[in-house]
Amino acid sequence: MSTQKDPDTTSTHSQLFTLRFWPEDQGDGHLDWRGKVQHVGTGEVRYFRDWLMLKAFIEGLLQEERSKRS
């Protein structure tokens, strides 16, 4: 059994994102995965082709949130 607290009930500073992934045919039988991330609180959306783009978007939003609280 986990002893971690549920962030939805213990913190007002949690962030919620939705992710969507889909395959994109590149021809010659090659598929690339594409994605969309949306910050639920602000509605801000980014489309991405790799994990680094996804990571950069989320880290940027979290940094903005930290700056607002300081």
C-alpha positions as CSV (number, residue, x, y, z in Angstrom):
1,M,0.0,0.0,0.0
2,S,1.3,3.4,-0.9
3,T,1.9,6.0,1.8
4,Q,2.1,9.0,-0.6
5,K,-0.5,11.7,-0.2
6,D,-2.9,12.5,-3.1
7,P,-1.7,15.8,-4.6
8,D,-5.3,16.6,-5.7
9,T,-6.3,16.8,-2.0
10,T,-3.2,18.1,-0.3
11,S,-1.9,20.9,-2.5
12,T,-3.5,23.9,-4.2
13,H,-0.4,24.2,-6.4
14,S,-0.8,21.0,-8.4
15,Q,-1.0,21.3,-12.2
16,L,-3.2,19.2,-14.6
17,F,-2.2,18.4,-18.2
18,T,-3.9,16.3,-20.9
19,L,-1.8,14.4,-23.4
20,R,-2.9,13.1,-26.8
21,F,-0.7,10.9,-29.0
22,W,-1.3,9.7,-32.6
23,P,0.7,7.9,-35.3
24,E,1.7,9.9,-38.4
25,D,2.5,7.9,-41.6
26,Q,5.9,9.1,-43.0
27,G,5.7,6.8,-46.0
28,D,7.6,3.6,-46.7
29,G,6.0,2.0,-43.7
30,H,7.5,4.4,-41.3
31,L,5.3,5.9,-38.5
32,D,6.3,8.7,-36.2
33,W,4.3,9.5,-33.1
34,R,3.0,13.1,-32.6
35,G,1.5,14.6,-29.6
36,K,-0.5,17.4,-28.1
37,V,-0.2,18.6,-24.5
38,Q,-2.7,21.0,-22.9
39,H,-2.5,22.8,-19.6
40,V,-6.0,22.3,-18.2
41,G,-5.9,25.4,-16.0
42,T,-4.9,27.9,-18.7
43,G,-6.0,26.1,-21.9
44,E,-2.5,26.6,-23.3
45,V,-1.6,24.0,-26.0
46,R,1.6,22.8,-27.6
47,Y,2.1,20.2,-30.3
48,F,5.2,18.1,-30.2
49,R,7.2,15.5,-32.1
50,D,9.6,14.4,-29.4
51,W,9.9,14.2,-25.6
52,L,12.3,17.1,-25.3
53,M,9.6,19.5,-26.7
54,L,7.0,18.1,-24.3
55,K,9.4,18.4,-21.4
56,A,10.4,21.9,-22.3
57,F,6.8,23.1,-22.4
58,I,5.8,21.5,-19.1
59,E,9.0,22.8,-17.3
60,G,8.3,26.3,-18.7
61,L,4.8,26.4,-17.3
62,L,5.9,25.0,-13.9
63,Q,8.7,27.6,-13.7
64,E,6.2,30.4,-14.4
65,E,4.0,29.0,-11.6
66,R,7.0,29.0,-9.2
67,S,7.8,32.6,-10.2
68,K,4.2,33.7,-9.4
69,R,4.4,32.2,-5.9
70,S,7.7,33.8,-5.0
